[in-house]
């Protein structure tokens, strides 16, 4: 940081200026930046779910696929889109602190691997509700969507923890 920047105040990665603050050390700036990353994370997750349901609807209504096929296909399509949204917007360099220097393909691979657990949970619950003992209650046009939302809610906590604590974790102080 130059002397002029220090005099004017540090700008956090979230675009919020805290007068006289050094972004790396000022707790209020760091807390605000992390809160904004958390809000972007939630917005990206909701957007991903909406995209997932849109893909699912297109596959069921437009392509004529059964929910048994459309649910996992739409999940994977939205998962790839979700990675790029996280990588380019939620955890973009500087928004959460410096990220560990890894190529995007390594982050994508780690993201896909970390998503295996919630993917099994989401798809497993959705298919169990659509094809299992409660299939009659989920037989209407809305059934596969409600089943997907319930499965997604169950997998959310895993994704949240792994994304924040492993994939896009801030670099240790020595690597900044």
N, C-alpha and C positions, 0 to 999 in steps of 0.2 A: 504494500500500500504506500503510495506516495504521500508526502507531507500534505499536499492539497486535499487528497482523498481523506486523510485522517482529520483534517480540519473541518471538512464538510460532512463527515460521518460515513460510516461503512454501509454499503448496500448489501442486504442479504440476498441469497440466491432466489428468494421469493419475490424480489423486487421491492422490498420494504426497507426504507432507510431509517436507521436508528442513529440520531445525532451523536457524534463523538464515539460511536461504538466500533469496535473491531469485530467483524463478523465471526472470526474464529474463537473469540474469547467472551463476547458479550452474551450473557445467558438469555436476556430478553429477545435478542435478535435470533439466537439459535432456536429458542423455544417457538417463536413465531414462524420461523422458516420450517421447522419440523411439523408444526400444526398445519401449515399450508400444504406441505407434502402429504400429510395424512388426509386432508380434504380432497386433494387431487387424486389420491389413491382410491378413496371411496367413490368419487365421481367416475373414475376410469372403470372401477368394478361394476358400477350400475350401468355405465355405457356398454361394457362388455356383455353383461346379462341381456340388455336390450338387443344388442347385435346378435347374440346367441339365439334369442327367441325369434328374431327376424329371419335369421338363416334357417332355423327349424321350421318356421312357417312356410318359407319359400320351398324348402325341400319336401314338406308334407303336401302343401296345397299346389305348388307350382310344378314340382317334379314327380309328384305322386308317390313318394317314398312312404313307407310305414314309419310310425314314431320310433319303432325299435331300431331302424337304420338312421333316421334323421337326427335323433337325439345325440348319438356320439359324433356324427359327422359335423353337425352344427357346433358342438362343443369345441372340437379341434379347430375349426375355422375361426371361431371367436377367440380361442386361446392364442392363436398366432397374432391376431389383431391386437389382443390385449397386451402381449409382450411389447409390440412396437409402441403402443400408447404409453406403457410404463417406461420404456427405455427412452423415448423421445420427449415425454412431457412430465410424468410423475417424478422420475428419478434422474432427469437430465442433469448433466454435469453442473455442479454448483447449487442445485436446488435442495439437496439433502446433505451436502458436504461432498468433498472429493470422493469419487468411487474408486474402488480398486481398479488399477489399470488392466482390464481384460478386454479382449476383442468381443464385438457384438455376438459373433457366432457362439462363443463360450457362454455368454450370458443367456442367449436363446436356448442352448442345450441345458444349462442349469435350470432355467425357467421351466422348460418342458419336463425335465426329470422331477422337479419339485411339484409340478402339477399332476404327477401320476396319482398321488394319494387323493387329492380332491377330485380328480377326474374319475377315479374308481368310485368314490363316494357319491358324487353328483350323478353319474350315469347309472350306478348301481341302484340308488334310491329311485331315480326317475323310471328306470325300466321295471323295478320291482313294483312300483305303484301302477304303471301302465299295463304290465303283463302279469303281475302276481295276483295274490288273493283278492286285492281290492280293484282289480281291473274294471269291474262294472261301474265303480264310482268315478273312474277316470276315463270312461269311454266316450264322453261328450267331446266336442271340438276343443274345449279348453283344458281337458284333462292332462294332456302331455305337457302343456305350458306350466300348469300348477305343479306337476310332478318335477319339472326341471327347476323351477324356482325353489321348491323345498330341498331338492338335492344340492342346489347351488348354495343355499344358506348353510347347509351342513359342511360343505367344503371350504367356506370362506375363511374360517379361523386359521386353518392350516396355511392357506395362501398368504394371509396377512403376516403371520409370524415368519414364514420362510422368506418372503420378499424383503421385509424390513431387516431381518436379522442375519440373512445369509447372502442373498443374491446382490442386493444393492446396499449392503452395509457400508457405513462410512469407513474410509481407510484409517488405520491407526495414525496417531499424531505424527509419527516418524515418516510416514509415506506421503504426507500432504505436501 
